[in-house]
Amino acid sequence: MHPANRRIPHPLHHLAASVLFIMALTLALFAGTVTAQTAATPEGPTQEQLAAEIGELEEPMYTPFVELYLLEETKALRTEMQNTRAELIEKVVEKELSVADKTMSYATDTVTYFFYLIAGATSILVMLGWNSIRDMRNQLATLAEKRVNELVIEYENRLESIEELLQQKSDIIHKNQVEIEQTNEVHSLWLKASQETSQQNKISAYDRILDLRPDDVEALSFKADAVLEMQEPLWAISLCQRALKLAPDNGHAHYQLACACAEIGRWEDAISNLSKAVEISDAYRDDASVDPSFARLTDHKAFRELVYPEDTDEPTNDHV
């Protein structure tokens, strides 16, 4: 058993045991005296004897020797109690010191192990290439900045492409607006030309249309018609040829060229262009039958075959 757990006898126990021992010894001595006196007197004790014995009993029951013995025992008990108390205090102090020592040892071991753990982790980081926490932070900052720059460049490229698309859309919208404005103006000019009675005013309207749209074949052919009304066949021929260069299959340009050729006596060219116009649209056959430009071709065989196919059996004059 551990000394701290061993039960220490209390000093009072020793004192009680000593007192009991002295009392037992005194009683034994008294009993021996009474027995001896009784044995010496065979007969019963007389009154005088009893009084003498009582007087003896009133005297001290112990001697100075016994008193000295008791004092010595009491002194020994006090000394033993003091020694026991000192021993107990010493053991308690030793126990407290042992606990404090163990606590300090545990704290020291914990700090040492934690330091070893940090040192090991730092060594691993160094082995992996991270020289320090600052290097780690710098590398992370570098990677983040690189990624941000890549994202910025990517979004700049996207914004540039979007700006280009928006610019293209804006140009298309502006172009369409201009085209719409021109279309509205051309439409108003066509309406004005259709309402004019003066050929000169019609020509002016057609010229404005050609200023807006130089390649407008219809404007060229209708201008040739107005020029013919002003008895300018050569001018009309020039306009028709210009229109046919832009649109070789334009029937109205062929018809106006045929009228202009008929006006100056170029019968073959007139019939040839009229034939092309009729091939494009049969409606020009009816227009040619009543057009005064072909008045001198009514007796021409080729003209009649083209304009009046049902009357081709009638005699015709081929030399107009």
Secondary structure by P-SEA (a helix, b strand, c coil): ccccccbbbbaaaaaaaaaaaaaaaaaaaaaaaaaaaaaaccccccaaaaaaaaaaaacccccaaaaaaaaaaaaaaaaaaaaaaaaaaaaaaaaaaaaaaaaaaaaaaaaaaaaaaaaaaaaaaaaaccccaaaaaaaaaaaaaaaaaaaaaaaaaaaaaaaaaaaaaaaaaaaaaaaaaaaaaaaaaaaaaaacccaaaaaaaaaaaaaaccccaaaaaaaaaaaaaaccaaaaaaaaaaaaaaccccaaaaaaaaaaaaaacaaaaaaaaaaaaaaacaaaaaaaacccccccccccaaaaaacccccccccccccc
